[in-house]
Amino acid sequence: MAERRKSKQDELGPVEVPVIDNNVGRAINQLKRVIGREGLNRELKRRRFYEKPSVAKRRKSIEAERRRRKDERRSRQSDF
């Protein structure tokens, strides 16, 4: 039987943070941390408007180049 592929919609499920001892402030801070770690703010900002396929392709290539340069810097620093 074929396995169903997950779409982006499936990956962006609800984020839940328990409120312990009615400490809402701490729960909000925890939620902010979780959202930041998962990159949801960046994703929501990116999806706010329609992005043409050509623009998306360009953005992805720029991001890949940044990652490649960052990895090069890290590998050069670890050599010393």
N, C-alpha and C positions, 0 to 999 in steps of 0.2 A: 504494500500500500504506500502511495506517495505521501510524503510529509508536506504539510502546508508551510510555505515560506512566510516569514514574518514581514509585515510591511512596516513602514515608519510609524503608521498609526498605532500598531500594536506595541511598539517600543515605548511610546510616550504614554504610559499608563499613569494612573493617579499616584501622586507622591503623598505618603501618609507619615505623620510624625505624632507619636503619642504625647498627650498632655499629662504630665505626672504631677500630682499634688497641686493641681490648679495653677501651675507655674506656666502661664501663657507666654510670658516674655522669653523664657528659656526655650519653649517649643518653637517660637517664631525664629529665634536665632538658629536652632537646629535645622529648621526647614530651609532657611537661607543657605546654610552650609551644604545641605543635601542638594538643593537646586544648583548651587554653584559648582559642586563637584560633578554633577551629571551633565552640566553644560546646557541646562534648560533655558536659562536667560538668553544665551547666545542663539539658541535654536529658535526661541520665540521672536527675538529681534530679527533674525534672518527671514522668518516666515511671515512677518508682518505685511509685506507686499509681495506681489508676484515677481519672480526673478526669471528673466528670459534664459533659455537654455544656454545661449552663448555666454551670457554673463556668469551663469553658474559654473560653466566649464572654465572660464578664466579665473574665477575666484578659487576654484578647487586647485588649479595649477599653481596659483600664487601661494596658497596654503601649503601645498606639497613642497614647493621650493623653500619656504620658511622652515618647515620641518627638517628638510634635508640639510640646510645650513646649520640649524641648531644641533643636529646629530653630529655634523662635522666638527663643530666647535667643541662639543662634549668629548668626542673621541680624541681631538688634539690635546685637550686639557688632561685627559687621563693618561696620555703618553708620557707626560712629564712627571 
